[in-house]
């Protein structure tokens, strides 16, 4: 199947408009129509309905949308596997939840990129569900999460513990005030949520909820407030007096896991890279 047809289909499914899809793909609307018609004829189904200048996915089109994403990602991966340059002998696809990039993954990737010059790397931030989904479908070689995925054939290693502490822009603030107005809730995962609820069952609904410690830290430094952040990240700011520890707040410990396919051709490389780094 022509990958151009799938890319065109996905662009139309996202924009719901042939003209907008044409602008994004730098072709004419008639070319978009012709490509969609060709794809529909090839599949023997209608992918879109057109009513009053609206373009909507049919039920078959909705199913095809999921498969098209997977096919294109698989094609990209197959292309990279077979078209690696002579300089890049091996390749690794990595995904991790956003907050782990803040804590240690970026430093780990920096070292890997520096110390393994013949290794081709693809890396991305993702949600926990997407990391698990991509692991299960074999779309990534290595995933980093807070919750160990229960997938057959997937090895899981606990690689580090992440200490979270409540910090504030205000000195000598008690926990009641810190988790009140100005509190920024960082979504660190299910374990954190469970512990957080047990510690603060009567808390106010946080005005800001983010999935990245980096976002929370930036908000606090610019606007003030408080949040649970990794000790490894905030220690220099506590030492300089820019941030302050909330002394009567409980610390929360999280575990971080690496997950990879046991029988993958990349498993030995993954083990080598996991044992190489000192940031875990």
C-alpha positions in Angstrom: 0.0 0.0 0.0 1.2 3.5 -0.9 2.3 5.3 2.3 1.3 8.6 0.8 -2.3 7.5 0.7 -2.2 6.6 4.4 -0.6 9.9 5.3 -3.3 11.8 3.2 -6.0 9.8 5.0 -4.7 10.7 8.4 -4.3 14.4 7.5 -7.9 14.5 6.4 -9.1 12.6 9.4 -7.3 15.1 11.7 -8.4 18.3 9.9 -11.8 17.0 8.8 -11.4 19.2 5.8 -10.0 18.4 2.3 -8.8 22.0 1.7 -6.9 22.2 5.0 -5.3 18.8 4.4 -4.3 20.0 0.9 -2.6 23.1 2.4 -0.7 21.0 5.0 0.5 18.5 2.4 1.2 21.2 -0.2 -1.0 19.7 -2.9 -4.3 20.7 -4.5 -7.7 19.7 -3.0 -8.4 17.6 -6.1 -5.2 15.6 -5.4 -6.5 14.9 -1.9 -9.8 13.8 -3.2 -8.1 11.5 -5.8 -5.9 9.9 -3.1 -8.8 9.3 -0.7 -10.9 7.8 -3.6 -8.0 5.6 -4.6 -7.5 4.4 -1.0 -11.3 3.7 -0.6 -11.3 1.8 -3.9 -8.3 -0.3 -2.8 -10.0 -1.1 0.5 -13.5 -1.5 -0.9 -15.0 0.7 1.8 -16.0 4.3 2.4 -13.7 6.0 4.9 -15.5 9.4 5.0 -19.0 10.9 4.7 -19.4 14.4 3.3 -22.4 16.4 4.5 -22.8 20.2 4.3 -19.1 20.8 3.8 -18.3 18.6 6.8 -16.0 15.6 6.4 -16.7 12.8 9.0 -15.1 9.4 9.5 -17.3 6.4 8.9 -17.2 3.6 11.4 -14.8 1.8 9.0 -12.8 5.0 8.8 -12.5 5.2 12.6 -11.1 1.7 12.7 -8.8 2.4 9.8 -7.4 5.5 11.6 -6.0 3.4 14.4 -4.4 0.9 11.9 -3.0 3.7 9.7 -1.1 5.2 12.6 0.4 1.8 13.5 1.2 1.0 9.8 3.1 4.3 9.3 5.0 4.0 12.5 5.9 0.4 11.6 7.0 1.5 8.2 9.2 4.3 9.6 10.8 1.7 11.9 11.3 -0.8 9.1 12.9 1.9 7.0 15.3 2.9 9.7 16.2 -0.7 10.4 17.2 -1.3 6.8 18.5 2.1 5.9 20.9 2.8 8.8 24.0 4.6 7.6 27.3 2.8 7.9 28.2 5.1 10.8 25.1 4.1 12.8 25.3 0.4 13.3 22.5 0.0 15.9 19.3 1.8 16.7 17.2 2.2 19.8 13.7 3.6 20.2 12.9 4.9 23.7 9.8 6.3 25.3 9.3 7.5 28.8 6.6 9.3 30.8 7.1 13.1 30.8 8.0 13.5 34.4 10.8 10.9 34.3 12.6 13.0 31.6 12.7 15.8 34.2 14.2 13.5 36.9 16.9 11.5 35.2 16.1 10.3 31.6 17.4 13.4 29.9 20.8 13.1 31.7 20.9 9.4 30.8 20.1 10.1 27.2 22.8 12.8 27.1 25.4 10.2 28.3 24.2 7.5 25.9 24.3 9.9 22.9 27.8 11.0 23.8 29.3 7.6 24.7 27.7 5.5 21.9 28.4 7.5 18.7 27.4 4.6 16.4 24.0 4.2 18.0 21.0 5.8 16.2 18.4 7.0 18.7 14.7 7.9 18.6 13.3 9.2 21.9 10.0 10.6 22.9 8.0 11.8 25.9 4.7 10.0 26.2 1.8 9.1 28.5 1.9 5.9 30.6 -0.8 4.3 28.4 1.0 5.1 25.2 4.3 3.7 26.5 2.6 0.5 27.5 0.7 0.3 24.2 3.9 0.9 22.2 5.8 -1.7 24.2 3.0 -4.3 23.6 3.0 -3.6 19.9 6.8 -3.7 19.6 7.0 -0.1 18.4 9.6 0.8 21.0 12.6 -1.0 22.4 12.7 0.5 25.8 10.1 2.2 28.0 10.4 4.0 31.3 7.4 4.2 33.7 6.4 4.5 37.3 4.1 1.5 37.1 5.5 -1.9 35.9 3.6 -3.1 32.9 2.2 -6.6 33.1 2.8 -7.8 29.5 3.8 -11.2 28.5 7.4 -11.3 27.2 8.3 -7.9 28.7 11.1 -7.8 31.2 10.8 -5.1 33.9 13.6 -3.7 36.0 13.4 -1.3 38.9 16.1 1.2 38.1 15.8 3.9 40.7 13.7 5.4 43.5 12.5 8.9 43.1 12.1 10.9 46.3 9.5 13.7 46.1 9.2 16.5 48.6 6.8 19.4 49.0 8.6 22.6 48.2 7.3 26.2 48.2 8.3 29.6 47.0 7.3 30.9 50.5 9.6 30.3 53.5 8.4 28.6 56.7 5.1 27.6 55.1 3.2 24.8 56.8 1.7 22.0 54.8 -1.9 23.1 55.2 -1.2 26.4 53.4 1.2 24.9 50.9 -1.5 22.5 49.5 -4.1 25.3 49.5 -4.2 28.3 47.2 -1.3 28.2 44.8 -0.7 24.4 45.0 0.3 22.9 41.7 -0.6 19.2 41.4 1.9 17.2 39.5 0.5 13.9 38.1 3.3 11.5 39.1 1.3 8.4 38.5 -1.2 6.0 40.2 1.1 5.3 43.2 1.6 9.0 43.9 -2.1 9.7 43.5 -3.0 6.9 46.0 -0.5 8.2 48.6 -1.4 11.8 48.0 -5.0 11.1 48.6 -4.2 9.2 51.8 -2.1 12.1 53.1 -4.4 14.9 52.0 -8.0 13.6 51.9 -9.5 17.1 52.4 -7.3 19.0 50.1 -8.6 21.8 47.8 -8.8 21.1 44.1 -5.5 22.4 42.7 -5.9 25.3 40.3 -3.1 23.8 38.1 -2.6 20.2 37.3 0.4 19.2 35.1 2.2 16.0 34.1 5.7 17.4 34.2 7.8 18.5 37.1 9.6 20.9 34.9 6.3 22.7 34.1 5.4 22.9 37.8 8.9 24.2 38.7 8.7 26.9 36.1 5.3 28.0 37.4 6.5 28.2 41.0 9.6 30.1 40.1 7.7 32.6 38.0 4.4 32.9 39.8 5.0 31.4 43.2 3.3 28.4 44.8 4.1 24.9 45.9 4.4 21.4 44.5 5.8 17.9 45.0 9.0 17.8 43.1 12.0 15.4 43.1 14.6 16.1 45.7 17.4 15.6 43.1 15.9 18.5 41.1 15.1 21.0 43.9 18.2 20.5 46.1 20.2 23.3 44.5 17.3 25.6 44.7 16.7 24.8 48.3 20.4 25.4 49.1 20.3 28.8 47.3 17.2 29.8 49.1 15.1 30.2 46.0 12.8 27.5 47.2 11.9 26.3 50.6 11.0 22.9 52.0 7.6 22.5 53.7 9.0 20.9 56.9 5.8 19.2 58.1 4.8 17.7 54.8 5.4 13.9 54.2 7.9 12.9 51.6 6.6 10.5 48.9 8.8 7.8 47.4 8.2 6.6 43.8 9.9 3.7 41.9 10.9 4.0 38.3 11.0 1.0 36.0 12.6 0.1 32.7 10.6 -2.3 30.4 11.8 -4.1 27.3 11.2 -7.2 25.2 13.0 -10.2 26.6 13.5 -11.8 23.2 14.1 -8.7 21.2 17.2 -8.5 19.1 17.8 -5.2 21.1 17.6 -6.8 24.5 21.4 -7.2 25.0 21.9 -3.6 23.9 19.2 -2.4 26.3 20.9 -4.3 29.2 24.2 -2.8 28.3 22.8 0.7 28.2 20.9 0.3 31.5 24.0 -0.9 33.2 26.2 1.8 31.7 24.6 4.8 33.3 25.1 6.2 36.8 22.0 8.4 36.9 19.8 5.5 38.0 
